[in-house]
Amino acid sequence: MLKKILLVIICILIVLPPVTADAKTYTSQDEVYRIIRKNLLAHKEQFTIEMNMEVMNKIGKNTDLLDKTAAIDYKSTSKDGDYLRFSVSQWTSHWQWYTNGKTAVLNFGAIYRTTLKQEKVLDAEIKRVLKALKLSDKSDYTKVKRIHDYIIKKTVYDQSLENHTAYNALIDKTAVCDGYSLAAYRLLTDAGIENRVITGLGNGSSHSWNIVKINNKWYNLDLTWDDPITDTGEQVLFYDYFLKNDSDFKNHRRDAKYRTNAFIKKYPIAKESYKMAN
């Protein structure tokens, strides 16, 4: 089950005094998105960003500021990109225009799924797990398989449907699908494996999974469905949804944003499922 992110966007006209001389006024869209990213990574609950009207007019056309910010994905960290997007459970924004007609202010508010303290605990656990898995000299396939197996062996599906984070999966040891996919995202990214979190429907219900890149080819990967709930409560490990092409990845339907020609061109799924090593 995937918990939807709530957003509220408000545009209002407020007469404010002129910008003070020491105020920082940003002059490009990229600068603004990077400042939003910086504040979200720091779990700031409220912050404001000043910019010139030209930048505001360009940014104002993009209603999903969180998606635009999450598109900034540095290879040096696994905490931005898709992980950052799912770290925010609710966000709001509204605009203010100064009477000088040259400057606007974006007021941004966010509520997070985890605390900074939890994120620090999670960071330490990810480092510990990757060290324990001994992945430094291993193939991409081995890295993906060991991470897949580790999460499934250590995590139980949360039937209360309350636990949605990588912290829940790796620390609390119980999560729903987005906890599985976000834990995989963090571990895979830090292990050097390019991957994305995909949302959509699984058997008609909200669901999330990953796509991963191995040997320059992209494959579908659903850890949640490879960790089915059993009648006895016994932990089992399957590979039914491990490195599959689209035709072998049954009963999954992506959200529209992941079915665009641009996305499919950038992340083309392999024509054949990956042949697992013995």
Backbone as JSON, one array per atom type, in Angstrom:
{
  "sequence": "MLKKILLVIICILIVLPPVTADAKTYTSQDEVYRIIRKNLLAHKEQFTIEMNMEVMNKIGKNTDLLDKTAAIDYKSTSKDGDYLRFSVSQWTSHWQWYTNGKTAVLNFGAIYRTTLKQEKVLDAEIKRVLKALKLSDKSDYTKVKRIHDYIIKKTVYDQSLENHTAYNALIDKTAVCDGYSLAAYRLLTDAGIENRVITGLGNGSSHSWNIVKINNKWYNLDLTWDDPITDTGEQVLFYDYFLKNDSDFKNHRRDAKYRTNAFIKKYPIAKESYKMAN",
  "N": [[0.85, -1.19, 0.0], [0.54, 2.18, -0.83], [1.2, 5.26, 0.57], [-0.26, 8.27, -0.13], [1.15, 11.45, -1.09], [0.33, 14.53, 0.27], [-0.41, 17.67, -1.06], [-0.59, 21.22, -0.99], [-1.27, 24.09, -2.75], [-1.05, 27.51, -2.85], [-1.73, 30.62, -4.22], [-1.32, 33.95, -3.65], [-1.92, 37.46, -3.51], [-0.14, 39.82, -1.84], [0.46, 42.88, -0.31], [3.56, 44.04, 0.41], [6.36, 45.43, 2.22], [9.24, 47.01, 0.63], [12.04, 44.98, -0.55], [14.61, 44.28, 1.74], [18.01, 45.52, 1.89], [19.88, 43.55, 2.45], [18.76, 41.17, 1.78], [18.7, 37.96, 0.22], [18.28, 37.48, -3.13], [17.21, 35.29, -5.47], [18.12, 34.38, -8.82], [17.69, 32.46, -10.72], [15.96, 29.5, -11.86], [17.1, 27.01, -11.21], [18.7, 27.62, -9.0], [16.73, 28.18, -7.08], [15.34, 25.72, -6.86], [17.4, 24.17, -5.84], [17.82, 25.37, -3.37], [15.39, 24.82, -2.15], [15.68, 22.03, -2.05], [17.92, 21.84, -0.31], [16.82, 22.81, 2.1], [14.77, 20.95, 2.52], [16.23, 18.58, 2.83], [17.37, 19.19, 5.25], [15.21, 18.99, 6.83], [13.57, 21.21, 7.32], [10.73, 22.84, 8.54], [9.34, 25.15, 7.88], [10.09, 27.62, 5.49], [11.36, 30.42, 3.6], [11.86, 31.78, 0.32], [13.37, 34.19, -1.61], [13.06, 35.7, -4.81], [13.59, 36.97, -8.18], [11.0, 38.45, -10.23], [10.86, 37.35, -12.77], [11.93, 34.77, -12.48], [10.06, 33.77, -10.65], [7.75, 33.77, -12.27], [8.4, 31.75, -14.08], [8.8, 29.5, -12.42], [6.33, 29.41, -11.21], [4.7, 28.2, -13.06], [5.12, 25.54, -12.73], [3.51, 23.4, -10.92], [4.05, 21.27, -9.2], [6.28, 21.49, -7.07], [7.78, 19.86, -5.43], [8.32, 17.54, -6.93], [9.91, 18.67, -8.95], [12.08, 19.48, -7.42], [12.95, 17.03, -6.42], [13.95, 15.96, -8.7], [16.53, 16.74, -8.82], [19.31, 15.0, -8.45], [21.93, 13.97, -6.87], [24.81, 11.98, -7.27], [26.39, 11.57, -5.12], [24.97, 11.16, -2.83], [22.33, 9.24, -1.3], [20.11, 10.34, -0.32], [18.65, 12.25, -1.58], [16.76, 12.89, -4.57], [14.49, 10.31, -5.47], [14.19, 9.37, -2.87], [14.08, 11.67, -1.28], [11.75, 12.82, -2.25], [9.77, 11.03, -1.31], [10.15, 11.34, 1.36], [8.79, 13.46, 2.3], [5.67, 13.98, 3.62], [3.55, 15.77, 3.54], [3.1, 18.92, 1.93], [3.11, 22.49, 1.55], [2.63, 25.53, -0.28], [2.89, 29.05, -0.89], [2.67, 32.18, -2.62], [4.1, 35.47, -2.45], [4.02, 38.87, -3.47], [6.17, 41.61, -3.78], [5.73, 45.18, -3.39], [7.42, 46.59, -4.98], [7.42, 45.46, -7.41], [9.36, 43.86, -8.5], [10.27, 41.7, -7.09], [9.57, 38.5, -5.65], [8.27, 36.23, -3.17], [8.58, 32.93, -2.13], [6.82, 30.97, 0.03], [7.27, 28.15, 1.88], [6.15, 25.1, 3.25], [6.58, 22.07, 5.09], [5.91, 18.67, 6.03], [7.35, 15.86, 7.51], [8.1, 12.36, 7.05], [9.86, 11.13, 8.73], [12.06, 11.83, 11.55], [14.92, 13.99, 12.0], [16.67, 12.78, 13.77], [15.97, 10.07, 13.49], [16.75, 9.75, 10.83], [19.53, 9.97, 11.05], [20.1, 7.69, 12.55], [19.26, 5.79, 10.69], [21.07, 6.31, 8.58], [23.47, 5.4, 9.74], [22.84, 2.71, 10.05], [22.54, 1.86, 7.4], [25.17, 2.12, 6.45], [26.34, 0.2, 8.07], [25.05, -2.17, 7.23], [25.76, -2.34, 4.49], [28.5, -2.68, 4.73], [28.55, -5.13, 6.07], [27.48, -6.78, 4.11], [29.48, -6.91, 2.28], [30.14, -5.76, -0.37], [31.9, -4.38, -2.0], [33.69, -5.31, -4.05], [32.06, -6.7, -5.72], [29.89, -7.91, -8.39], [27.37, -6.02, -10.21], [24.98, -7.46, -10.33], [25.26, -9.25, -8.15], [25.33, -7.42, -6.05], [22.71, -6.34, -6.17], [21.17, -8.64, -5.7], [22.0, -9.47, -3.12], [21.24, -7.3, -1.55], [18.48, -7.25, -2.03], [17.82, -9.78, -0.92], [18.62, -9.4, 1.75], [16.92, -7.34, 2.75], [14.41, -8.57, 2.52], [14.68, -10.8, 4.19], [14.99, -9.58, 6.65], [12.82, -7.95, 7.07], [9.36, -7.61, 7.8], [6.16, -7.66, 6.33], [4.05, -4.94, 6.97], [1.07, -5.28, 8.32], [-0.64, -3.55, 9.53], [-0.53, -1.33, 8.04], [0.75, 1.09, 8.56], [3.42, 1.81, 8.52], [5.76, 3.36, 6.6], [8.34, 3.96, 5.76], [11.9, 3.87, 4.94], [13.3, 3.75, 7.29], [11.46, 2.43, 8.94], [11.52, -0.07, 7.66], [14.24, -0.95, 7.85], [15.07, -0.46, 10.48], [12.87, -0.7, 12.33], [12.01, -3.06, 11.3], [9.66, -3.67, 9.96], [7.32, -2.86, 7.44], [5.32, -1.29, 4.86], [4.85, -1.41, 1.26], [6.17, 0.92, 0.22], [8.09, 1.37, 2.15], [9.76, -0.87, 1.81], [10.64, -0.38, -0.86], [11.92, 2.08, -0.63], [13.94, 1.53, 1.22], [15.4, -0.26, -0.33], [16.11, 1.53, -2.35], [17.85, 3.33, -0.99], [19.95, 1.59, -0.1], [20.78, 0.35, -2.52], [21.54, 2.58, -4.09], [23.66, 3.65, -2.55], [25.36, 1.55, -2.81], [26.19, 1.83, -5.34], [24.47, 1.24, -7.42], [22.37, 2.17, -9.96], [19.03, 3.23, -9.66], [15.42, 3.5, -9.51], [12.45, 4.59, -7.79], [9.25, 3.41, -8.35], [5.85, 4.23, -8.68], [2.44, 3.11, -8.59], [-0.11, 0.82, -9.53], [-0.67, -2.28, -7.95], [-2.04, -5.29, -8.52], [-4.36, -3.8, -8.66], [-4.36, -2.1, -6.44], [-2.89, 0.68, -4.62], [0.61, 0.93, -4.96], [4.19, 0.41, -4.71], [7.43, 0.02, -6.22], [10.7, -0.93, -7.45], [12.93, 0.03, -10.14], [15.9, -1.2, -11.61], [19.31, -0.84, -12.69], [21.36, -2.93, -14.46], [24.3, -3.97, -15.95], [23.96, -2.06, -17.98], [21.27, -2.3, -18.61], [17.8, -2.0, -17.84], [15.68, -3.23, -15.24], [12.7, -4.57, -13.73], [11.87, -4.65, -10.26], [10.49, -5.98, -7.45], [10.44, -5.99, -4.22], [8.58, -6.27, -2.15], [6.56, -8.01, -3.06], [8.1, -10.23, -3.37], [8.31, -11.04, -0.85], [6.13, -12.55, 0.48], [3.15, -12.73, 2.56], [2.64, -15.37, 4.77], [0.5, -18.13, 5.77], [1.36, -19.33, 8.1], [3.08, -17.53, 9.18], [5.69, -17.82, 8.65], [8.88, -16.78, 7.47], [9.61, -16.22, 4.12], [11.42, -16.34, 1.02], [11.24, -15.2, -2.16], [11.78, -15.11, -5.77], [10.14, -14.22, -7.7], [9.56, -11.73, -8.69], [11.91, -10.53, -9.37], [14.24, -8.74, -11.03], [12.87, -8.48, -13.6], [11.48, -8.4, -16.95], [8.96, -6.37, -18.6], [6.78, -7.98, -19.47], [6.98, -10.24, -17.87], [6.46, -9.24, -15.45], [3.97, -9.32, -13.83], [0.66, -7.94, -13.29], [1.23, -5.32, -12.48], [0.91, -1.85, -12.75], [2.11, 1.14, -13.86], [2.03, 4.51, -12.54], [0.88, 7.39, -14.41], [2.96, 9.27, -14.9], [5.22, 7.73, -15.07], [4.91, 6.4, -17.37], [5.29, 7.88, -19.57], [6.57, 8.83, -22.81], [9.05, 10.06, -22.64], [10.04, 9.23, -20.15], [10.13, 6.44, -20.46], [11.95, 6.24, -22.54], [14.24, 7.16, -21.3], [14.56, 5.3, -19.27], [14.58, 2.47, -20.32], [13.05, -0.65, -20.15], [14.51, -3.88, -20.05], [14.27, -6.23, -22.75], [14.23, -8.92, -22.2], [13.87, -10.88, -19.24], [16.23, -10.95, -16.5], [18.64, -13.5, -16.37], [19.03, -15.49, -13.72], [21.92, -16.22, -11.74], [23.25, -19.39, -10.74]],
  "CA": [[0.0, 0.0, 0.0], [1.33, 3.4, -0.96], [0.58, 6.43, 1.2], [-0.16, 9.39, -1.05], [1.66, 12.7, -0.57], [-0.63, 15.61, 0.19], [0.17, 18.97, -1.32], [-1.5, 22.35, -1.09], [-0.61, 25.21, -3.42], [-1.85, 28.71, -2.72], [-1.12, 31.81, -4.8], [-2.04, 35.1, -3.15], [-1.28, 38.76, -3.69], [-0.03, 40.54, -0.58], [1.28, 44.08, -0.42], [4.61, 43.97, 1.4], [7.36, 46.49, 2.08], [10.32, 46.66, -0.3], [13.04, 44.04, -0.09], [15.72, 44.91, 2.42], [19.22, 45.47, 1.09], [20.69, 42.37, 2.7], [18.02, 39.95, 1.42], [19.21, 37.22, -0.91], [17.28, 37.33, -4.18], [17.72, 34.33, -6.45], [17.88, 34.83, -10.19], [17.52, 31.33, -11.64], [15.13, 28.4, -11.37], [17.94, 25.97, -10.62], [19.07, 28.06, -7.65], [15.57, 28.06, -6.19], [15.1, 24.3, -6.59], [18.49, 23.67, -4.99], [17.59, 25.86, -2.02], [14.3, 23.99, -1.62], [16.3, 20.74, -1.74], [18.75, 22.0, 0.89], [15.94, 22.95, 3.26], [14.06, 19.69, 2.75], [17.19, 17.63, 3.38], [17.57, 19.58, 6.64], [13.9, 18.81, 7.48], [12.99, 22.48, 7.73], [9.28, 22.79, 8.44], [8.91, 26.37, 7.23], [11.16, 28.46, 5.0], [10.99, 31.34, 2.52], [12.89, 32.0, -0.69], [13.12, 35.37, -2.43], [13.56, 35.59, -6.19], [13.03, 38.03, -9.02], [9.69, 38.11, -10.79], [11.06, 36.5, -13.94], [12.08, 33.4, -11.98], [8.78, 33.37, -10.09], [6.82, 33.47, -13.36], [8.77, 30.45, -14.65], [8.55, 28.45, -11.43], [4.9, 29.35, -10.93], [4.03, 27.32, -14.02], [5.35, 24.16, -12.29], [2.76, 23.3, -9.67], [4.61, 20.27, -8.31], [7.63, 21.91, -6.73], [8.49, 18.74, -4.82], [8.83, 16.7, -8.01], [11.01, 19.38, -9.6], [13.22, 19.45, -6.51], [13.44, 15.65, -6.35], [14.66, 15.64, -9.95], [17.95, 17.0, -8.57], [19.75, 13.72, -7.88], [23.39, 13.89, -6.83], [25.3, 10.62, -7.09], [27.14, 11.51, -3.87], [24.09, 10.86, -1.71], [21.1, 8.51, -1.6], [19.05, 10.96, 0.46], [17.86, 13.15, -2.42], [16.06, 12.12, -5.61], [13.24, 9.65, -5.09], [14.1, 9.25, -1.41], [13.64, 12.96, -0.77], [10.34, 13.01, -2.62], [8.91, 10.25, -0.44], [10.39, 11.71, 2.75], [7.83, 14.51, 2.62], [4.3, 13.45, 3.59], [2.68, 16.87, 3.15], [3.78, 20.2, 1.73], [2.28, 23.61, 1.12], [3.39, 26.68, -0.78], [2.15, 30.2, -1.39], [3.53, 33.25, -3.15], [3.87, 36.87, -2.1], [4.67, 39.81, -4.37], [6.52, 42.9, -3.19], [5.16, 46.33, -4.09], [8.38, 47.15, -5.94], [7.16, 44.84, -8.7], [10.55, 43.17, -8.99], [10.65, 40.57, -6.24], [8.52, 37.65, -5.1], [8.71, 35.34, -2.1], [7.94, 31.63, -2.02], [6.72, 30.45, 1.4], [7.17, 26.69, 1.74], [6.01, 24.34, 4.48], [6.67, 20.62, 4.86], [5.82, 17.7, 7.13], [8.21, 14.75, 7.1], [7.74, 11.03, 7.55], [10.83, 10.76, 9.75], [12.76, 12.92, 12.2], [16.35, 14.02, 11.7], [17.3, 11.77, 14.61], [15.75, 8.78, 12.83], [17.56, 9.72, 9.62], [20.91, 9.7, 11.45], [20.14, 6.26, 12.9], [19.15, 5.06, 9.43], [22.35, 6.46, 7.87], [24.45, 4.51, 10.37], [22.45, 1.32, 9.77], [22.84, 1.6, 5.99], [26.62, 1.9, 6.38], [26.64, -1.1, 8.72], [24.54, -3.25, 6.38], [26.58, -2.44, 3.29], [29.79, -3.26, 5.15], [28.32, -6.54, 6.39], [27.19, -7.51, 2.88], [30.76, -7.03, 1.57], [29.78, -5.56, -1.77], [32.82, -3.47, -2.68], [34.3, -5.88, -5.25], [31.08, -7.61, -6.3], [29.19, -7.48, -9.61], [26.1, -5.33, -9.97], [23.96, -8.48, -10.05], [25.44, -9.73, -6.78], [24.92, -6.34, -5.15], [21.25, -6.26, -6.15], [20.62, -9.85, -5.08], [22.27, -9.49, -1.68], [20.4, -6.27, -0.93], [17.13, -7.81, -2.13], [17.67, -10.86, 0.05], [18.77, -8.89, 3.11], [15.71, -6.63, 3.15], [13.3, -9.52, 2.67], [14.92, -11.64, 5.36], [14.96, -8.79, 7.88], [11.62, -7.11, 7.14], [8.05, -8.26, 7.73], [5.16, -6.74, 5.81], [3.26, -4.31, 8.03], [-0.35, -5.45, 8.02], [-1.39, -2.41, 10.05], [-0.43, -0.33, 6.97], [1.14, 2.36, 9.18], [4.86, 2.05, 8.43], [5.98, 3.68, 5.2], [9.66, 4.52, 5.52], [13.08, 3.0, 4.98], [13.59, 3.57, 8.72], [10.59, 1.35, 9.4], [11.95, -1.35, 7.09], [15.58, -1.38, 8.27], [15.24, -0.33, 11.93], [11.72, -1.34, 12.99], [11.88, -4.38, 10.66], [8.32, -3.88, 9.41], [6.93, -1.74, 6.59], [4.54, -1.6, 3.66], [5.64, -1.47, 0.03], [7.08, 2.03, 0.01], [9.23, 1.15, 3.04], [10.65, -1.81, 1.11], [11.26, 0.21, -2.06], [12.82, 3.15, -0.21], [15.11, 0.87, 1.8], [16.17, -0.74, -1.47], [16.68, 2.71, -3.02], [19.0, 3.83, -0.23], [21.05, 0.62, -0.12], [21.26, 0.18, -3.89], [22.24, 3.8, -4.5], [24.94, 3.74, -1.85], [26.2, 0.46, -3.32], [26.59, 2.18, -6.71], [23.5, 0.72, -8.39], [21.36, 3.15, -10.36], [17.69, 2.68, -9.53], [14.33, 4.45, -9.28], [11.23, 4.11, -7.14], [8.11, 3.55, -9.24], [4.55, 4.08, -8.03], [1.36, 2.73, -9.49], [-1.05, -0.14, -8.98], [-0.33, -3.7, -7.9], [-3.33, -5.97, -8.35], [-5.43, -2.81, -8.53], [-4.2, -1.27, -5.24], [-1.71, 1.54, -4.63], [1.78, 0.09, -4.74], [5.46, 0.94, -5.2], [8.49, -0.96, -6.44], [11.91, -0.31, -7.99], [13.59, -0.45, -11.35], [17.33, -1.16, -11.36], [20.14, -0.93, -13.89], [22.45, -3.9, -14.39], [24.94, -4.15, -17.26], [23.37, -1.09, -18.91], [19.89, -2.61, -18.9], [16.9, -1.75, -16.72], [14.8, -4.35, -14.89], [11.73, -4.37, -12.66], [12.23, -5.32, -9.01], [9.47, -5.76, -6.42], [10.82, -6.72, -3.0], [7.4, -6.55, -1.33], [5.89, -9.21, -3.56], [9.0, -11.36, -3.16], [8.24, -11.33, 0.59], [4.69, -12.7, 0.71], [2.65, -13.1, 3.89], [2.26, -16.78, 4.81], [-0.49, -18.49, 6.8], [2.05, -19.74, 9.32], [3.94, -16.47, 9.65], [7.07, -18.17, 8.31], [9.55, -15.9, 6.52], [10.0, -16.89, 2.88], [12.14, -15.49, 0.08], [10.96, -15.56, -3.53], [12.4, -14.32, -6.84], [9.13, -14.12, -8.75], [9.52, -10.35, -9.2], [13.31, -10.13, -9.28], [14.89, -8.43, -12.31], [11.95, -8.94, -14.64], [11.03, -7.49, -18.0], [7.58, -5.96, -18.35], [5.83, -9.06, -19.68], [7.07, -11.18, -16.75], [6.18, -8.47, -14.23], [2.52, -9.34, -13.93], [-0.26, -7.24, -12.39], [1.75, -4.02, -12.1], [0.64, -0.77, -13.71], [2.74, 2.37, -13.39], [1.33, 5.79, -12.64], [1.05, 7.98, -15.73], [4.24, 9.97, -15.03], [6.26, 6.74, -15.37], [4.55, 5.77, -18.64], [5.5, 8.85, -20.65], [7.61, 8.46, -23.77], [10.34, 10.56, -22.16], [10.53, 8.38, -19.06], [10.44, 5.12, -21.01], [13.17, 6.39, -23.33], [15.36, 7.33, -20.37], [14.7, 4.08, -18.47], [13.95, 1.39, -21.08], [13.13, -1.96, -19.51], [15.09, -4.91, -20.92], [13.29, -7.06, -23.45], [14.2, -10.23, -21.54], [14.19, -10.89, -17.81], [17.59, -11.31, -16.19], [18.82, -14.9, -16.04], [19.71, -15.57, -12.43], [23.04, -17.16, -11.6], [23.0, -20.47, -9.79]],
  "C": [[0.88, 1.23, 0.0], [0.56, 4.56, -0.37], [0.82, 7.64, 0.32], [0.38, 10.63, -0.34], [0.62, 13.78, -0.79], [0.08, 16.92, -0.09], [-0.92, 20.01, -1.41], [-0.73, 23.5, -1.7], [-1.54, 26.41, -3.37], [-1.09, 29.87, -3.36], [-1.94, 33.01, -4.35], [-1.22, 36.36, -3.41], [-1.32, 39.49, -2.37], [0.88, 41.74, -0.78], [2.27, 44.07, 0.73], [5.58, 45.13, 1.22], [8.45, 46.07, 1.12], [11.31, 45.69, 0.31], [14.17, 44.78, 0.6], [17.01, 44.65, 1.66], [20.0, 44.18, 1.25], [19.97, 41.07, 2.34], [18.64, 39.3, 0.2], [18.09, 37.02, -1.91], [17.85, 36.44, -5.26], [17.26, 34.7, -7.85], [17.8, 33.69, -11.2], [16.66, 30.26, -11.01], [15.97, 27.35, -10.64], [18.36, 26.35, -9.2], [17.93, 27.85, -6.67], [15.31, 26.59, -5.85], [16.18, 23.72, -5.68], [18.35, 24.16, -3.55], [16.42, 25.11, -1.37], [14.86, 22.64, -1.19], [17.11, 20.81, -0.44], [17.9, 22.06, 2.15], [15.19, 21.66, 3.57], [15.0, 18.63, 3.32], [17.47, 17.92, 4.85], [16.28, 19.47, 7.46], [13.36, 20.12, 8.04], [11.47, 22.44, 7.53], [8.69, 24.01, 7.75], [10.13, 27.13, 6.73], [10.65, 29.31, 3.85], [12.17, 31.54, 1.59], [12.5, 33.2, -1.53], [13.74, 35.18, -3.8], [13.01, 36.75, -7.01], [11.76, 37.53, -9.71], [9.8, 37.2, -12.01], [11.16, 35.03, -13.54], [10.75, 32.91, -11.4], [7.79, 32.99, -11.18], [7.12, 32.12, -14.0], [8.44, 29.32, -13.68], [7.06, 28.29, -11.15], [4.12, 28.48, -11.88], [4.18, 25.84, -13.64], [4.69, 23.98, -10.92], [3.35, 22.29, -8.7], [6.07, 20.59, -8.02], [8.43, 20.77, -6.12], [9.08, 17.82, -5.89], [10.02, 17.36, -8.71], [12.26, 19.35, -8.73], [13.81, 18.05, -6.44], [14.16, 15.23, -7.62], [16.15, 15.95, -9.84], [18.5, 15.8, -7.81], [21.27, 13.62, -7.96], [23.82, 12.45, -6.56], [26.04, 10.46, -5.75], [26.29, 11.18, -2.66], [22.86, 10.09, -2.18], [19.9, 9.14, -0.92], [18.24, 11.97, -0.33], [17.09, 12.31, -3.43], [14.75, 11.55, -5.11], [13.08, 9.57, -3.57], [13.59, 10.55, -0.8], [12.16, 13.17, -1.06], [9.4, 12.26, -1.68], [9.13, 10.54, 1.05], [9.38, 12.75, 3.23], [6.41, 13.95, 2.51], [3.28, 14.51, 3.2], [3.53, 18.11, 2.89], [2.81, 21.24, 1.23], [3.19, 24.71, 0.57], [2.43, 27.82, -1.09], [3.13, 31.31, -1.73], [3.12, 34.59, -2.58], [4.64, 37.75, -3.08], [4.97, 41.1, -3.62], [5.97, 44.04, -4.04], [6.13, 46.97, -5.08], [8.22, 46.53, -7.33], [8.31, 44.06, -9.28], [10.83, 41.86, -8.26], [9.43, 39.82, -5.73], [9.13, 36.74, -4.03], [7.89, 34.06, -2.16], [7.98, 31.2, -0.56], [6.41, 28.96, 1.31], [7.07, 26.05, 3.12], [6.02, 22.85, 4.19], [6.51, 19.84, 6.15], [6.52, 16.44, 6.65], [7.77, 13.43, 7.73], [8.66, 10.57, 8.68], [11.39, 12.01, 10.41], [14.23, 12.89, 11.76], [17.11, 12.98, 12.53], [17.15, 10.38, 13.99], [16.61, 8.66, 11.57], [19.02, 9.42, 9.95], [21.09, 8.23, 11.84], [20.11, 5.41, 11.64], [20.45, 5.13, 8.65], [23.39, 5.49, 8.41], [24.13, 3.05, 10.07], [22.76, 0.95, 8.32], [24.34, 1.33, 5.82], [26.98, 0.54, 6.96], [26.24, -2.26, 7.82], [25.42, -3.43, 5.15], [27.96, -3.03, 3.6], [29.65, -4.74, 5.41], [28.09, -7.37, 5.13], [28.43, -7.66, 1.99], [30.57, -6.92, 0.05], [30.83, -4.84, -2.61], [33.39, -4.01, -3.99], [33.36, -6.82, -6.0], [30.44, -7.03, -7.56], [27.9, -6.76, -9.24], [24.99, -6.33, -9.63], [24.06, -8.95, -8.61], [25.01, -8.68, -5.77], [23.39, -6.29, -5.03], [20.67, -7.47, -5.42], [20.83, -9.85, -3.56], [21.42, -8.45, -0.94], [18.95, -6.71, -0.92], [16.9, -8.85, -1.04], [17.73, -10.35, 1.48], [17.47, -8.22, 3.58], [14.56, -7.6, 3.4], [13.48, -10.38, 3.9], [14.73, -10.88, 6.68], [13.65, -8.03, 8.09], [10.36, -7.95, 7.0], [7.04, -7.24, 7.23], [4.25, -6.25, 6.93], [1.78, -4.38, 7.69], [-1.22, -4.37, 8.65], [-1.4, -1.26, 9.05], [-0.04, 1.05, 7.5], [2.58, 2.74, 8.92], [5.29, 2.17, 6.98], [7.4, 4.07, 4.85], [10.76, 3.46, 5.48], [13.51, 2.76, 6.42], [12.75, 2.44, 9.28], [11.1, -0.01, 8.92], [13.25, -1.84, 7.72], [15.81, -1.32, 9.77], [14.1, -1.03, 12.68], [11.46, -2.75, 12.47], [10.46, -4.69, 10.2], [7.9, -2.65, 8.63], [5.99, -2.24, 5.5], [5.44, -1.38, 2.45], [6.6, -0.3, -0.14], [8.26, 1.98, 0.98], [10.24, 0.21, 2.42], [11.39, -1.11, -0.04], [12.21, 1.34, -1.7], [14.08, 2.6, 0.47], [16.01, 0.35, 0.69], [16.84, 0.43, -2.19], [17.93, 3.2, -2.31], [20.18, 2.86, -0.34], [21.64, 0.45, -1.52], [22.06, 1.39, -4.35], [23.61, 3.9, -3.84], [25.9, 2.62, -2.25], [26.63, 0.71, -4.77], [25.67, 1.67, -7.79], [22.46, 1.78, -8.7], [19.98, 2.52, -10.27], [16.69, 3.81, -9.33], [13.23, 3.76, -8.48], [10.07, 4.42, -8.07], [6.83, 3.38, -8.43], [3.5, 3.73, -9.07], [0.38, 1.81, -8.79], [-0.46, -1.54, -9.03], [-1.58, -4.47, -7.58], [-4.45, -4.99, -8.06], [-5.34, -1.9, -7.33], [-2.93, -0.45, -5.34], [-0.48, 0.75, -4.21], [3.03, 0.83, -5.2], [6.47, -0.17, -5.32], [9.69, -0.22, -7.0], [12.16, -0.77, -9.42], [15.09, -0.26, -11.11], [18.09, -1.36, -12.66], [21.3, -1.87, -13.65], [23.0, -4.11, -15.8], [24.26, -3.31, -18.34], [21.96, -1.43, -19.35], [19.05, -2.43, -17.64], [15.94, -2.92, -16.52], [13.84, -3.93, -13.77], [12.12, -5.2, -11.44], [11.19, -4.97, -7.95], [9.79, -6.61, -5.19], [9.6, -7.1, -2.17], [6.73, -7.84, -1.78], [6.8, -10.43, -3.53], [9.08, -11.74, -1.68], [6.78, -11.51, 1.0], [4.37, -13.07, 2.16], [2.18, -14.55, 3.84], [1.26, -17.04, 5.92], [0.16, -18.81, 8.13], [2.9, -18.62, 9.92], [5.41, -16.72, 9.34], [7.63, -17.19, 7.28], [9.98, -16.71, 5.3], [10.64, -15.86, 1.96], [11.91, -16.0, -1.33], [11.75, -14.67, -4.49], [11.43, -14.17, -8.01], [9.09, -12.75, -9.4], [10.91, -9.73, -9.14], [13.91, -9.98, -10.67], [14.1, -8.94, -13.5], [11.76, -7.9, -15.73], [9.55, -7.18, -17.76], [6.59, -7.12, -18.49], [5.85, -10.09, -18.56], [6.73, -10.52, -15.41], [4.68, -8.26, -14.14], [1.83, -8.46, -12.89], [0.32, -5.96, -11.78], [1.38, -3.01, -13.18], [1.2, 0.52, -13.13], [1.77, 3.55, -13.42], [1.72, 6.46, -13.96], [2.42, 8.63, -15.93], [5.38, 9.03, -15.39], [5.97, 5.98, -16.66], [4.72, 6.73, -19.82], [6.61, 8.35, -21.59], [8.99, 8.88, -23.28], [10.9, 9.66, -21.06], [10.94, 7.01, -19.59], [11.73, 5.16, -21.84], [14.39, 6.48, -22.42], [15.63, 6.05, -19.57], [14.03, 2.9, -19.18], [14.14, 0.03, -20.39], [13.63, -2.99, -20.52], [14.0, -5.77, -21.56], [13.17, -8.45, -22.82], [14.52, -10.09, -20.06], [15.62, -11.38, -17.59], [17.67, -12.79, -15.83], [19.66, -15.01, -14.77], [20.84, -16.59, -12.45], [22.68, -18.23, -10.57], [23.68, -20.2, -8.45]]
}
